[in-house]
Amino acid sequence: MTYPPLRLHVAGQWLERASGGEREVINPADETVLAPLPLAGAEELRLAAESAGRGFAAWRRRPPFERAQVLHRAANLMRERAEAMAAVLTLEQGKPLAEALREVRLSADIIDFQAEEVRRLYGRTVPPRVEGILSHTVQRQPVGPVAAFTAWNFPVNLPARKLGSALAAGCSVVLKPAEEAPGSAMLLVQCLLDAGLPSDALNLVCGEPARVSTALIEHPAIRKVSITGSVAVGRLLAEQCARHGKRFTGELGGHAPVIVCADAAMGAVLKLSVPAKYRNAGQVCASPIRFFVHRSLYDDFVRGFVAAAAALRLGPGSDAATQMGPLTHAGRLDDMARFVDDARDRGAHVLTGGRRVARPGYFFEPTVIVDAPAASRVMQVEPFGPIAVIAPFDDLGDAIARANALPYALGAYAFTRDLALAHRLGEEIEAGMVGINHYGVSQPELPFGGWKDSGTGQEMGAEGLLPYTELKTVTVGSPD
């Protein structure tokens, strides 16, 4: 697998150097340097925002059908180039190659879906209530140039969600992918440009995150901000957007509970739960974390879960035998250690894992914790790593209350063979997405977003297009 030279795309030009200097992109599987990444300074950020203004003026005039054709061509190019894109994704982010390939192909599906959905971005006609008024129409028009900030855990999927919706709606975009994993986003941008997207309609910049976000949000050309990131960063950007009167969408993480009812098919639950927990080394915003298991199943569930977690094969994502790759950057290792140490200090027991693996790369063992008090850090703060916490419950109402106790409400899951219980759980669990008897809540056709501190707005699905539009009411009276 080879890693490409890294470039920014600013004002229609690919830049190998920029005024903000550069930083090294590291392979998390062996800690070697993949490539230097040019960083945008004030001048490149200004040029990118101005370019987005020009791009919006041109792109918004394209009929929805033509915009959809460009996006369909880009999605097809992604499929043609999927193996090369997945290899770059694995090198910079660490996930197994099979997961990376699924991510690229699913990202193409996301762009395809939004391309189709823009053809159904309907307005409405309202009957006039007085004589002499010919029509009232309510229209949706693109909001304007968008600043899109994405995280490193899904470096193709997260940009695809924002680019698919924004570009379909007729917006231009300045994309800032994560500096830890920029190469695969660069290849995604290349697919869109090769498909016929006007060069000013899409800029790609990297740089010091706070400096980039502040410069773009303050620039008068930018009319909307979309971010996938932490709660703290999302709140900061939301405040900046509010000061400048700009639209904001934020997907800000979660702390997903799993309720395993007494009647659940335990073998099937384990078969689904362990891969879901340790997919992408647990670096998934909707990753299952807090497993609440009915006491009648608890001991057997813990034994089965621990055995399956301990048996996972760790290694570089490029190895076909790898089941869990490394964490994406070195700081995540210290974060995991703090979660484990805090839980132990509070009386919890670590049944497997809990340590960095003694080898090159940012590997942390798949970890299972039991007896963690509600006040422990791992029960209060999203670990965003390969840590699962399992606790028993006796009363379903209590389990639901514990599932709903945190200020995060992105994904949640439950397992039962009782149809009435399934409907109760779907109704009473507080989350933007609830999966009953499976973990596949993230699909191109479904809205993705959270409640409470987990964010504002949705991405994907028919709903994902709407935040990139403004409503306009047009009334026409008789000229006579």
Buried (B, 14 or more C-beta within 10 A) or exposed (E): BEBBEBBBBBBBEBBEEBBBBBBEBBBBBBEEEBBBBBBBBEEBBBBBBBBBBBBBBEBBEBEBEEBBBBBBBBBBBBBEBBEBBBBBBBBBBBBBBBBBBBBBBBBBBBBBBBBBBBEEBEBEEEEBEEEEBEEBEBBBBBBBBBBBBBBBBBBBBBBBBBBBBBBBBBBBBBBBBBBBBBBBBBBBBBBBBEBEBBBBBBBBBBBBBEBBBBBBBBBEBBBBBBBBBBBEBBEBBBEBBEEEEBBBBBBBBBBBBBBBBBBBEBEEBBEBBBBBBBBBBBBBBBBBBBBBBBEBBBEEBBEBBBBBBBEBEBBBBBBEEBBBBBBBBEEBBEBBBBBBEBBBEBEBEBBBBBBBBEEEBBBBBBBBBBBBEEEBBBBBBBBBBBBBBBBBBEEBEEBBEBBBBBEBBBBBBBBBEEEEBBEBBBEBBBBBBBBBBEBEBBBBEBBBBBBBBBBBBBBBBBBBBBBBBBEEEEEEEEEE
